[in-house]
Amino acid sequence: MTTTSWRETGWVPVNRRTGAGRRVRVAVGLASLVLLAGGAGPAIAQAPRVLIVGPIDTYGALVAGVSEGLQSAGFRDAERIRIDVRNARAGDEAKAVIGAAVEEGVDAIVTIFGPSTQAARAVTTRVPIVFCPVADPVAAKFVASSEAPGGNLTGVASADAEASRRRLIAFRQVLPALRRLAVLFDPDFPPDRVQVANLEQTARSVGITLLTRTVADGDAAVAALQALGQSEVEAVLILKEALLRRAAEEIGRVAIERKLPIVVGDPDLVALPGVVAAVGPSQQHTGQLCGEMTARILHGAKAASLAVEHPVFELLVNLKEAGRLGLVIPEGAVEQAVRVIL
């Protein structure tokens, strides 16, 4: 197999044992964001206004990254920009916040995830919107294409065809023998359907054959694992994060019994039983991309012509579960991981 570096896949190396650097940057970004989002006094009356809206209470690194991206493009103080950060966990909440901002006057809107993006699109076709991120903006009909979005939306895609290709390459770095991958997904969950379609589109190009299984709940996932064997697949990707969280112990037990390593796309799930690796977007870098794109818009660029970007992916490895499964993870993959569970 041809080796692929983290630069080609879009991984970012961080001190994997201490997390040093990433935490510092987050803290600095948040402090700066508080400064920028200070009250709207006379000194910033003419400064452009940016609204950041979404479930920001649990995604501080993402929001801090937006601040860093704006600052790197020259928006460093309150005389240059006004940033309003609003927490909205549901689409209706976001719609109300966005509606008020548009009425008051706003120059750009950064939406955290899909529900806020849908809300913003429903409110305005005039104000530029930067989604940060959404899974597949083309499939969601937020943009006409990744290369030429059209309309007033652009941003970062985290699970479109290109992102899916990068994730599969990363999984093969961890499991070099991976040629056949079982994908467990819920057909009634729209994000799962989108991800499966994109994985099917790209898997063959990286030398992987997919075996898809539909699962609606934890019991179905356990049954699917029990029906699989090492003669059929080398690993299992479970797409629906909530399903894996609810049935983690039972799914992990069966995966270990069947010697089937689990890989996931959510870094928060890497410590679960049976999970050997997670490959997911770096919140910090994703936010920085969105901030830089927003700055370009404030400098005069049109969202319609700003191509959709892709985030850096972070690799996390669970050596403890790999050992229980009798696997040896290549040292190169371990060295590239931002977190290693021993």
N, C-alpha and C positions, 0 to 999 in steps of 0.2 A: 504493500500500500504506500502511496506517495504521502510523505509527511507534510503537514500544513501548520504554519506558525500561527500564533495568536493574532499577528498583524493581518494575515489573510482572512481569518475568520471574524475578526472584529472583537477579540477578547481584550481585556485590559488587565495588566498585572498590577496587583497591590500586595503589600506585605501580607501574606496569607495567614500568618500566625497571630499577628497583632491587629491587623486592619489599619495600621498606621497610615496617615496621609488622607485616607478617605474620610475618616471621622473629623480630622482637622478641617478639611475643605468644607465639609457640611456645616460645621460650626461657624466658620467664617462667612459662608454664604448666607446663613440664616441671620447672622448679626447684620450683615449688609442689607439684607432684605428689610429688616425692621427699620433701618435708617431710611431706605428709599421709600418705604411705605408710610412714612410719617405724615402728619397732617398737611392738608392742602393750603398752605399759607400763600401770601402774595408773591413770594419769591418763585413759586413753582406754578403759578396760575397759568402760564403759557407753555409749561412743559407737557410733552405728550403723556397721555394716561394709558396704562396697560392694566387690564383686569386679569388676574389669575384665579380661576374658579374650578372647584372639584373637591374630592375628598382629601384635602391637603393635611388634615390632622394626622394621618397615618403615612404620609408620603413627604416628609420633611426634606429628605435628600433630593427628591425630584424638584421641589419648589426652590430649594437652595441652588440647584444647578441652573434653573432659569435665571436667577439673579446673577450668577457668575457669568453666564453667557451674555447677558445684557451689559454687565460691567466690562467684559473683555472687548466689547464693541464700542466702548466710549461712554456708556451711560453709567457714570460712576457716582453721581451725587444727586441730591434732591433738586438741584437747579436744572438738571438735564432730563429728569423723568419722574413720573409719579406712578407708583405701583400699588394697586389695591389687591389684597389677597383675601379671598372669601371662601370659607369652607361650605361645601354643599355636597352631601352624600347621595342625594337622589336627584333625578332629572328635573323634577318639578321645582326643587329648591334652586337648582342652578338656573333654570329658566327665569325665575323671579329676580335673582341677582343680576343676571345678564340683561334682562329687560330694563331694570332700573339704571344700570350703567350706560346702556345705549341711549336712554332718554336724557341722561345727564351729559353725555358726551364722552366717548372712549375711542382711542386710536387703534387699539389692537386687543384681542382677547386670546389668552392662553387657556385652553381647556384641558383639564386632567382627566383622561380616559373617555370612553365612549359616551356615557350618559350626558356628561357636560357638553360634549361636542355636538350631540344630537340636539340638545337644548339650545345651544348657540346658533346652530344652523336654522332652527325653527324661528328664532327671534330676529335675525338679521342676515340679509344677503349683501350688505354694504360694508360692514366693519370687517377687517381681516381677522381670521381665526386661525390659530396655530394649535393643532391637537398634539397632546403631549403625554403618552402616545395613544394610538388606537391600534388594534390588531391588524386589520387590513382595510385601509381607507377606500380602496377601489371596490372591494366587495360590499362595503357598507354604503357605497355611493356618495361618499363625502367628496371624492375627487374623480375627475374623468379618467386620469391615468397617473401613475407615479411620476412620470417624466414631465407631464404638463397638466397640473391639477385642474386648471380652469376655475372659475367662480372665485369665492373669497376664502377658501380653506386650503391649508397645507399643513405640514407637520412631520411627525415621526411615526413610522409603521413598525410594530414590534412582532408581528406574526404573519406577514404576507409571504409571498413565495420566496423572496430573497432572504428574509429573516429565517424562514423554515430551512432553507438550504444551509445557512450558517450554523443553525442549531444541530442539524444532522451531522455536519462535518465535525463539530465539537464532540458529539457523542462518540464518533468513531475514534477520536483521539483518546478517549477514555477506554473504549472497548474496541481495540484494533480488529478483533475477529468479527465485529458486527457486520453481518450481511443481510440478516432478516430481522425485521423489527415489528413486533406486535404493537398496534396502536389501539388502545381502549378509549372509546369516546361515546358521548351521549348524543344521539342524533336529534334529540329535542332541544338541545342547548346550542343556539346559533353560533357562538364562538368556536365550539368544537367542530361544527360542520365546516366552518371556514378554514380552520387549521388543518383538518384532514384533507380538504381539497388542495391546499397549498403543499402539504407534505407529499401527497400523491403526485403532484406536478413536478416536484424537485427530487424525490428520492432516487430515482433511477440515475440521475446525473451524478450522484455521489456514491453509486455502487450499492445502494440499499434497496431491498425489496420489502414492501410493507404488507403486513397481514392485519387487516382491520377487524375489530370486534365491537359491536354495539353493546353498551352497558348503561342501564338507567340508574343503577344504585350500587351500593357496596356489595350486596349479595350477588348481583350479576357479575361484578368485577371479579369476585372470588371464584365464581363458577367458571368464568372465562380463563382465569389463570390455571385452575385445576385441569382444564381441558387442553392446555398447552403443554408442550414439552420442549426440551433442549434440541430435539431433532427437528423442530419446526422453526424456532426463533432463538436468537441469542440474547435478546433483551425485550423489555416491555416499556412502552411510553404510555402513561396515563394522563390524558389531557385535562379532564375535569378535576380541578384542584379541590373543590369542596367535597367531591365524592371520596377522594383519597384521604382527606383530613378526617372525615367521619368514620371511615372503615380502615384506618391506617394499620392497626394491630393485626386484624384478620388478613388483610391483603398482604402485609409484610410477612406474616407467618407462612402463608401459602407460597409466596414468591421464594422464600428461603428453602422451603421443602422441595419445591420444583426446580431449584437452582436457576431461577430466572431473575436477573438483576433488573431493577426498575430505574428508569431515567425520567426526569421531570423538567418542566420549563419554569418552575417557580423556585427561586433560591431558598425561600422559607421552608420548603418541604424536604430539603436535603438530609435532614436528621431523622426522617421517618424510617421505620423498619423496612429493609429490603431495597431502599433507595441508595444507589451508588454514585449518582451524579445529577447535578442540576445545571442547566445552562439557561440563563435569563438575562434580560437587559440590565445594564448598569443604570440605576436611577440617576446617579449624579451626571453621567455623560449624556443621558437622554435629556435631562433638564437643560444642560448646557447647549445642546443642539437646538432645543426649542427657543432658548434665550437668544442665541445667535440668529436664528431665523426671524424672530420677532424684531431684533435690532435692524436687520436688513429691510424689513417692511417699514419700520419707522424712518429709515434713511431713504425711502422712496421706492423700494422694490414692490412688485405686485404679487400677492399670494398666488394668483393664477399661473404665474410663470416660475415659481419657486418649487423645484422638484422635491418630492417627498424624500426624507432622509431615513437612515437606519441606525439604530443604536449600537454601541459597543455591548457585546455579550460577556457576562462574567461566568466563569466556570467554578463550580464548587464540587468537591469530591468527598465522599464518605468512605474512608478506608476501613473503618470498623465494620460496616455492612458488607463491603467487598470481601473482607476476610471471612465473614460468616458464609458467604456464597462461594468461597474457594477461588476468588479472583485476585489477580495481581494487576494493579493499575500501573501503567507505564510511568516511570519517573518524570518523563517530560510533561505529562498531563498534570501530575502532582505539583510540579514546579510552576506551572501556569495558573494553578487554581488560586482564587482569592481567599478561599477558606478550605481547610482540610480538617475533617473529623477523624481523629485517631482512635 
